[in-house]
Amino acid sequence: MVRASLAVTCAAALVAAAAPAAASAAAAADAVTHYSLDQAKSSLEFAFTQAGAVNKGRFGRFPVTVDFSAANLAASRLEVSVEVTSLDTGDKDRDDTLRGAELFAVAKFPQAHFSAARIVKIAAGFEAQGKLTIRGVTRDARVPFTFRTASEHGAAVAYMAGKLSIRRLDFGVGQGEWQATDQVGNEVTVSFALRLAAATH
């Protein structure tokens, strides 16, 4: 009887000792990592149809911050600000037109912004669900993406990539003659490939 009681006492002590460690391990697994953009090794590109031909462009500046954990999506967040003035399609006249009052109107709306407070798991990876604002117009948006982590030269990094399609006229990008879609299509494909650096503590 004494031996049985002693065994129970020892078992209880072991469980009590293990509980904090298990809780600590679970908390570590659920911890959300803060990432910031490595601009020099990232890209944000767009493609559109003009006069029947596909044209491509890119943005040179688009600060991104990500709080992410695949084990804790409820606490994960994504914030993207795009400096629309940094657009580049390789044609100065076209770029000036895109920046003009009837398209992006960058003098009044120099930034586009995407904010997602909800990230969910999908078959192909993840999806950020939030609000996209372009030219002062805000709409719901869903951005599918893949996310992988790596260790490079002893530093924690992540790679995030995805693609989505938006309709420019939903955001007023196309006033006057540019509202017509016979020369410039309404659908714009946006793709991104980001290298993110984890915050150091």
Rosetta blueprint (number, residue, H / E / L):
1 M L
2 V H
3 R H
4 A H
5 S H
6 L H
7 A H
8 V H
9 T H
10 C H
11 A H
12 A H
13 A H
14 L H
15 V H
16 A H
17 A H
18 A H
19 A H
20 P H
21 A H
22 A H
23 A H
24 S H
25 A H
26 A H
27 A H
28 A H
29 A H
30 D H
31 A L
32 V L
33 T E
34 H E
35 Y E
36 S E
37 L E
38 D L
39 Q H
40 A H
41 K H
42 S L
43 S E
44 L E
45 E E
46 F E
47 A E
48 F E
49 T E
50 Q E
51 A L
52 G L
53 A E
54 V E
55 N E
56 K E
57 G E
58 R E
59 F E
60 G L
61 R L
62 F L
63 P L
64 V E
65 T E
66 V E
67 D E
68 F E
69 S L
70 A L
71 A L
72 N L
73 L H
74 A H
75 A H
76 S L
77 R E
78 L E
79 E E
80 V E
81 S E
82 V E
83 E E
84 V H
85 T H
86 S H
87 L E
88 D E
89 T L
90 G L
91 D L
92 K H
93 D H
94 R H
95 D H
96 D H
97 T H
98 L H
99 R H
100 G L
101 A L
102 E L
103 L L
104 F L
105 A L
106 V L
107 A L
108 K L
109 F L
110 P L
111 Q E
112 A E
113 H E
114 F E
115 S E
116 A E
117 A E
118 R E
119 I E
120 V E
121 K E
122 I E
123 A L
124 A L
125 G E
126 F E
127 E E
128 A E
129 Q E
130 G E
131 K E
132 L E
133 T E
134 I E
135 R L
136 G L
137 V E
138 T E
139 R E
140 D E
141 A E
142 R E
143 V E
144 P E
145 F E
146 T E
147 F E
148 R E
149 T E
150 A E
151 S E
152 E E
153 H L
154 G L
155 A E
156 A E
157 V E
158 A E
159 Y E
160 M E
161 A E
162 G E
163 K E
164 L E
165 S E
166 I E
167 R E
168 R H
169 L H
170 D H
171 F H
172 G L
173 V L
174 G L
175 Q L
176 G H
177 E H
178 W H
179 Q H
180 A L
181 T L
182 D L
183 Q L
184 V E
185 G E
186 N E
187 E E
188 V E
189 T E
190 V E
191 S E
192 F E
193 A E
194 L E
195 R E
196 L E
197 A E
198 A E
199 A L
200 T L
201 H L
